[in-house]
């Protein structure tokens, strides 16, 4: 049985303009110790999906799902008090903005120790020693002195390491990392990703890595879900997806990688934008940007269907060797 098992998850937000479905019929499973990547453009629903899993949606958000199980527990029917005992302990999250995710009014030590007090019941010297050990584990030098530092006294990379220390404090079974390298420079990005992968292997926890970077997914994940406009466009093992993408959107993303454009005069791009609240087409959501779109694509929404050791949401999956920008408007 998967550690996380989600079936037909939809997330709707109520605004003055009406109701908007940000996530539409997502299926997602994560096994114990597995690394799953979720990729897609901004506005594809990646972060909203993670917040739904964590139970951190705002008051105007509504979750509808056939199933949302974690470790055999039904998250849909779980009382808020019991949900709070799971969130931050068994399921933890690293947010995408390290400089704004920490509370500026409290020291680093207080914020780490708060998690340990609430979920582990630690106090006194044991609490302080555990906080210092966590900072050491995430590679922060002189951890004893950092306990008394405020977030504004830390660099972006240091702040993200503190966020990771808080997230792993209670040995979670599942860690959700939502674009953990956003706003960090390239060298720090590599250090943070290496840290996450090392901690995942050492602790045997499952990891959901949400990112824009296909290269990061190729290096770290075992399975990947490509999201587009609130839906999963394709999900397959990483090696299979990179070698033989089946959805035109996946192929276009891969074709736009700089390393795949060597010898070309221009870097391939995907014209247009992810459809928003008022301009979603009746048929395939990627149809307006896809060169292969037919009348059927414009009239019907394709379902996820079995294809080559995975699933793809397309009436006309790409054949072997046929990559991406060729499947998008030129």
Buried (B, 14 or more C-beta within 10 A) or exposed (E): EBBBBBBEBBBBBEEEEEEBBBBBBBBBBBBBBBBBBBBBBEBBBBBBBBBBBBBEBEEEBBBBBEEBBBBEBEBBEBEEEEBBEBBBBBBBBBBBBBBEBBEEEEBBBBBBBBBBEBBBEBEEEEBBEBBBEBBBBBBBEEBEEBBEBBBEEBEBBBBBBBBBBBBBBBEBBBBBBBBBBBBBEEEBBBBBBEBBBEBBEEBEBBBBBBBBBBEBBBBBBBBBBBBBBBBBBBBBBBEBBBEBBBBBBBBBBBBBBEEBBEEEEEEBEBEEEBBEBEEBBEBBBBBBBBEBBBEEBEEBBBEBEEBBEBBBBBBBBBEEEBBBBBBBEE
